[in-house]
Amino acid sequence: MTTTVTDEIANIDETQCKSARSAFYKKPIKRDNYRLEVDQVDTPQETRRQQLLEIQKRNRDSAFNAGREILDNIFKSDDEDEEEMEIEHCDNKPWQRYKRHKQYANQLMMSEWMLEVPPDLLEKWIMVPCPRGKRTLLVACKSTTNAYNRRGNRLGKFQSALPGGNSNEHRSRCTILDCIWIKELKTYYVLDVLAWSNQSLLNCDTEFRFFWLESKFQEIEQLQEGGTSRNTYPILLLPRIHCDSNLESALANVSALAPLDGLLFYHRDGLYTRGHTPLVTWLKTFMLPEILGISLPPPFDEKPDDYIDIRHYLLNVNAKKHNREDLENNSMEIVDKDIEAT
């Protein structure tokens, strides 16, 4: 399925690319006093982005050492290091127990909202459509594969055809992938790679990491098939769309990934770093006409009933986030008081 989508995207000819490039620059973006202009370079997000790129260039050795540290921690860890925690499942089911591993907590690279269109969007950015699912860190090591959420809670354990991920693989091999788990399809879609067969890729730029993934997945065809003794669930690559392509045509060919949660935009020169970074930005599909001047066919153009513009949407998101944090803090206070009472 993913191979077909990628092939269709690759067939977009140069004429369409030039048309998209021309159309983009004809549409500077301004929304009231919300600064979203294409030619606006000296903006907070762009300034932070350029500063981060400079820092990453000077500290590639540190990124490599961080990658080796993750691999070393994985090989040193044992099941005895697990912490058993009770956490509430997102489907409002009763409290469930998960195994938590501190070394896998907060390792994922998280995006920022695209607050302004990068001035080098067409030349330097790659777009990745993201289906709706749960963000997970896949760790294939010691002849098994484990899935963890961003807090390091283990969500599943199974066999995979990834290097180090099944009983036929050598225990000393290790692969770490950034994925989205689609429960309904019982499928993992790969966003990015942190390490492959003991090779850390944290000090490699986005373009190289994506090239590496595509070449390795072509070599291991078993990853596309689930339900086998060697590969329990399909592990598929998401399509990568260069932003100088005709984005409307490219997105029209990703219907197999619907429903889409949104679109990630990766800077080609960015390294994989844990936590939020301006080198990866995020938009919902219904924001594309407003931000990039791109019209999409249904169902990608469907907006929430209360949607006004991106500014109001983000204000509502922040308000809900603060309310949720307040509820969690109040819950913790209640638990602490109960513990003191006992």
Secondary structure, 3 states (H helix, E strand, C coil): CHHHHHHHHHCCCHHHHHHHHHHHHCCCCCECCECCCCCCCCCHHHHHHHHHHHHHHHCHHHHHHHHHHHHHHHHHCCHHHCEEEEECCCCCCCCEEEEECHHHCCCCEEEEECCCCCCCHHHHEEEEEEECCEEEEEEEECCEEEEECCCCEEEEEECCCCCCCCCCCCCCCEEEEEEEEECCCCEEEEEEEEEECCEECCCCEHHHHHHHHHHHHHHCHHHHCCCCCCCCCCEEECCCEECCCCHHHHHHCCHHHCCEEEEEEEECCCECCCEEEEEEEEECHHHHHHHCCCCCCCCCCCCCCCCCCHHHHHHHHHHHHHHHHHHHHHHHHHHHHHHHHC
